[in-house]
C-alpha cells in the first residue's frame, strides 16, 4: 500500500480531510494517514498542536485507529 498521496490526490481532497484545513496540511483520508499524522505531529507549530490533536483523535475514531501518543492525547484534552 502506498501511503504517500500524489500532489493531484492531495489537491482533490476536501479541506475537511486535513488536520489543519486552513493550511491544507496533515491529510487524513484513511487510517494509514491518521498514523502518519500522528508520527509527524511533533513538526506541527506549537500554537496549532491542540487543533491538530483534536483532528487526529476525531479521524482516528472514525477509522478505528487507537492513538497511543500521550502528547497527542494531552493536547486533545483526552
Secondary structure by P-SEA (a helix, b strand, c coil): ccccccaaaaaaccccccccccccccccccaaaaaaaaaacccccccaaaaaaaaaaaaaaaaccccccaaaaaaacc
